[in-house]
Every structure is written in structure tokens, then in C-alpha cells.
Amino acid sequence: MAKLNTNSNSYIIVYSAILVVIVAFLLAFVYQALKPRQDANVELDVKKQILYSLNIRDLDGAAAEAKYAELIDDTLEFANQKIMMAEIDDEPIMVFQMKGMGLWGGISGYMSARYDLETSNFVVYGAYFNHESETAGLGAEIKDSRAWQEKFIGKKIIDEVDGKDKVVLSIVKKVEDPETQVDCVTGATLTSNGVDEMIKRTFGIWTGEYDLDMDESEMQKQLIKTILGNDSISDEELMKMIKVKKVEEK
């Protein structure tokens, strides 16, 4: 029997191919085996974020699952917006899902609201924000700073301005109206602008300020303009900036 030449090119190619197939099979097997657990963890994380927006934190997995089932009794969807209905101390609370754009990537969150009988306004019950990739210590503070999130509690969301309902809740550099304004995250103005726009767009659906018929590309342009704080920038200049940004990322 001829001795196998382990130094030949054909042996190396066949050996490598077999090894790649085996590794690929093992990775696929592990992925399929872990996928149910991963999906469950993602679902639990979403439920925890919703509970955070209801000012309920520091619960482990089982406790969070039980608390969520106890409080959330219905989920609605309108204009691609999810709204969870909760009841706390016999008071109805609405939890709004929010999605937007930060400085380096997507941002998201949940904001709960209650109806204040004394002022006849919707006010913030609680808030939680998340991000995909913001700078630690700066933009990431929208997620990491519980103290900043708690500044939203009790703020008016919608109020009548010049005879029309408007979204009055806003994030500003200098608070002049404590009932409706929250100061921006220090050193993260653009991310704060993104959160501000996300809030206005979420609740603007209910005041008629947000055009549901707006083309998606136009909506993206307006979203970026708002985050940059420059509504006067032309579409041509904006597209140039987007192209430059994509080239830099590559």
C-alpha cells in the first residue's frame, strides 16, 4: 500500500475542505441548539425594558416575567407603533415603543404615560432608552444613566398650544420650562437631539404633527436634519454628507 503523502497539495486541500465542513456543521448545530434560549433572552430583555419604563427595575428573569404578565394586559399597534396597556394601582398606563436615530446608530426606548386629572394632560410615568452604538460616557448615557431617564417622570407630553394639541415634551440645552423640558446629556447634543426627535415623532402621530403619508426617504432626510439641528440644509448637501459618512465607515 502506497504511503499517504501528507505534504502534497491535494492532501492539504482535501483535509482543509473536510475540516471546514465539520466546523460549519458544528457551528450550525450549536446555533440551532442555542437559538430557542437566545430568542427567550431577547424576549425577556424587551420585557425588562418595558418594566424599566414603568419604573420597575432590579428584577431577575423569573420575577420580571411574572411582573410583566401581571401588569401588561393588552398590546395595540398603530402606524407601526406598538402600545402596551398596563394597570398600576388601578390606574391605566400606556407604554409607547419608540425608535429613532442617534449619532452613530439606531436608538430606541419605551415611554409610559398616564392621564393627569388635575391638568387634563398626558404626562410621563416613566422612560427607558437604549442604543446600538453610542460613545461610552457620552451618548451611551441615555441608556446607562438612570438619573437622566428619571428626569422625564411627571413632564407634560402633549398640551394645547395656540388652540392645537402639540407635543411639548422636549430635550434642550437649557431648561426654561421645567414642566415640559429635560436638559440634554452633557457632551452628547446630537444623541440628545435624536431622542428628542424620537419622542416628538412617537407622540406627534396622535397630535397630527407627524405626517403618516410621508415618503420613507423624505422621513429619513427630515430625521437627520432634525438630529443635526439644521432644517435649512438642502437635500443635495444632505446626500453628500450621507455618502461621505458611508465612505468613511467603509
C-alpha positions in Angstrom: 0.0 0.0 0.0 1.4 3.4 -1.0 2.2 5.7 1.8 -0.1 8.7 2.1 1.8 11.9 1.2 0.7 14.4 3.8 2.8 17.1 2.3 1.1 17.1 -1.1 -1.2 19.9 -2.2 -4.1 17.5 -2.9 -3.9 16.2 0.7 -3.8 19.7 2.2 -6.8 20.8 0.1 -8.9 17.7 0.9 -8.0 17.9 4.6 -8.9 21.6 4.8 -12.2 21.0 3.0 -13.2 18.2 5.3 -12.2 20.4 8.4 -14.3 23.3 7.1 -17.3 21.1 6.6 -17.0 19.6 10.1 -16.6 23.1 11.7 -19.5 24.5 9.7 -21.7 21.6 10.8 -20.8 22.0 14.4 -21.4 25.8 14.3 -24.8 25.2 12.7 -25.7 22.6 15.3 -24.7 24.8 18.2 -26.6 27.8 16.7 -29.8 25.7 16.3 -29.4 24.3 19.8 -28.9 27.7 21.4 -31.4 29.7 19.3 -34.5 29.0 21.5 -32.5 30.2 24.5 -31.3 33.2 22.6 -34.8 34.1 21.5 -36.1 33.7 25.0 -33.3 36.0 26.3 -34.1 38.7 23.7 -37.8 38.5 24.6 -37.0 38.7 28.3 -34.8 41.8 27.7 -37.6 43.5 25.9 -40.0 42.8 28.7 -37.4 44.2 31.2 -37.1 47.4 29.2 -40.9 47.8 29.3 -40.8 47.3 33.0 -38.0 49.8 33.3 -40.2 52.4 31.6 -42.8 51.6 34.3 -40.1 52.4 37.0 -39.8 48.7 37.9 -36.2 47.6 37.9 -33.8 45.1 39.6 -35.9 42.0 38.9 -34.3 38.7 37.9 -35.6 36.7 35.0 -38.5 34.8 36.7 -39.6 37.8 38.7 -39.6 40.1 35.6 -41.6 37.5 33.6 -44.2 37.3 36.4 -44.4 41.1 36.8 -44.8 41.7 33.1 -47.6 39.1 32.9 -49.3 40.8 35.9 -49.2 44.4 34.6 -49.4 44.2 30.8 -52.9 43.1 29.8 -53.0 44.1 26.1 -50.9 45.3 23.2 -52.1 47.5 20.4 -50.4 48.5 17.1 -51.0 51.7 15.1 -48.9 53.2 12.3 -46.1 50.6 13.0 -46.1 51.8 16.6 -46.6 49.3 19.5 -48.5 50.4 22.6 -48.7 48.2 25.7 -51.6 48.7 28.1 -50.8 48.4 31.8 -52.6 48.9 35.0 -50.8 50.0 38.2 -52.7 50.7 41.4 -55.9 50.7 39.4 -54.6 53.5 37.2 -54.3 52.8 33.4 -50.9 53.4 32.0 -49.9 53.4 28.3 -46.4 52.3 27.3 -45.2 53.6 23.9 -42.5 51.9 21.8 -40.1 54.4 20.3 -37.4 54.1 17.5 -35.1 56.7 16.2 -31.5 57.6 15.2 -28.6 58.6 17.4 -25.2 59.9 16.5 -23.6 56.6 15.4 -26.6 54.3 15.0 -30.2 53.4 16.0 -31.7 54.3 19.3 -34.9 53.0 20.8 -36.9 53.0 24.0 -40.2 52.9 25.8 -42.0 55.7 27.4 -45.1 55.2 29.7 -47.8 57.8 30.1 -50.7 58.5 32.3 -53.6 60.9 32.2 -53.4 63.6 34.9 -56.9 64.5 36.0 -55.7 67.8 37.7 -54.1 69.2 34.5 -56.1 67.2 31.9 -52.8 66.3 30.2 -50.8 63.2 29.4 -47.7 63.1 31.5 -44.7 60.8 31.6 -45.0 58.0 34.1 -41.5 56.6 33.3 -39.0 56.2 30.5 -36.2 53.9 29.3 -33.9 54.5 26.4 -31.5 52.1 24.6 -28.9 52.4 21.8 -27.0 50.4 19.3 -23.6 52.1 19.3 -23.2 55.4 21.2 -20.0 56.7 22.9 -19.5 55.4 26.4 -19.8 58.2 29.0 -21.5 60.5 26.5 -24.3 59.3 24.1 -24.5 56.0 25.9 -25.7 57.8 29.0 -29.2 57.7 27.5 -29.2 54.1 28.5 -26.7 53.9 31.3 -27.9 56.9 33.4 -31.0 56.0 35.4 -30.9 59.5 36.9 -31.3 61.1 33.4 -34.2 58.8 32.5 -35.9 59.7 35.7 -35.9 63.4 34.8 -38.7 62.7 32.4 -41.1 61.5 35.1 -44.0 63.9 35.5 -43.2 66.0 32.4 -46.1 67.0 30.2 -46.1 65.2 26.8 -48.9 66.9 25.0 -50.5 70.3 25.6 -52.6 72.8 23.8 -50.6 75.5 22.0 -52.4 78.2 20.0 -55.6 76.2 20.0 -54.0 73.0 18.8 -52.6 69.9 20.6 -48.8 69.8 20.3 -46.0 67.6 21.6 -44.4 69.9 24.2 -42.0 67.4 25.8 -38.6 68.3 24.7 -34.8 67.9 25.4 -33.0 71.2 25.5 -29.5 72.6 26.4 -31.0 75.0 29.0 -34.3 74.2 30.8 -36.6 77.2 30.8 -39.9 75.3 31.4 -39.5 72.5 34.0 -42.9 71.2 33.2 -42.1 70.2 29.7 -38.3 70.2 29.3 -35.4 67.9 30.2 -31.8 69.0 29.9 -29.7 67.2 27.3 -26.9 64.7 28.1 -23.7 66.6 28.7 -21.3 66.2 25.7 -23.9 64.3 23.7 -26.0 67.0 22.0 -26.6 65.1 18.7 -27.7 61.9 20.6 -30.0 64.0 22.8 -31.4 65.6 19.6 -32.1 62.1 18.3 -34.0 61.2 21.5 -35.9 64.5 21.3 -36.9 63.8 17.6 -37.9 60.2 18.5 -40.2 61.4 21.3 -41.8 64.1 19.0 -42.3 61.6 16.2 -43.8 59.0 18.5 -46.4 61.2 20.0 -46.8 63.5 17.0 -48.8 60.7 15.4 -51.5 61.5 18.0 -51.5 65.3 17.6 -51.4 65.2 13.8 -47.9 66.8 13.7 -46.4 63.7 12.1 -47.3 63.0 8.5 -48.0 59.3 8.2 -48.1 59.6 4.4 -44.5 61.0 4.2 -42.2 59.0 1.9 -39.7 56.9 3.8 -36.7 58.6 2.2 -38.1 62.1 2.9 -38.7 61.0 6.5 -35.1 59.8 6.8 -33.9 63.2 5.5 -36.0 65.1 7.9 -34.9 62.9 10.7 -31.2 63.6 10.0 -31.9 67.3 9.6 -33.6 67.3 13.0 -30.8 65.5 14.7 -28.2 67.9 13.2 -30.4 70.8 14.3 -30.3 72.3 10.8 -33.6 72.3 8.9 -32.3 74.7 6.3 -29.7 72.3 4.9 -30.5 71.3 1.3 -31.3 67.8 0.2 -28.2 67.9 -2.1 -25.9 68.8 0.8 -27.5 66.2 3.0 -27.0 63.4 0.4 -23.3 64.4 0.1 -22.9 64.2 3.8 -24.5 60.7 3.9 -22.3 59.5 1.0 -19.1 60.8 2.8 -20.2 59.1 6.0 -20.7 55.8 4.2 -17.3 56.0 2.6 -15.7 56.8 6.0 -17.4 53.8 7.6 -16.1 51.5 4.8 
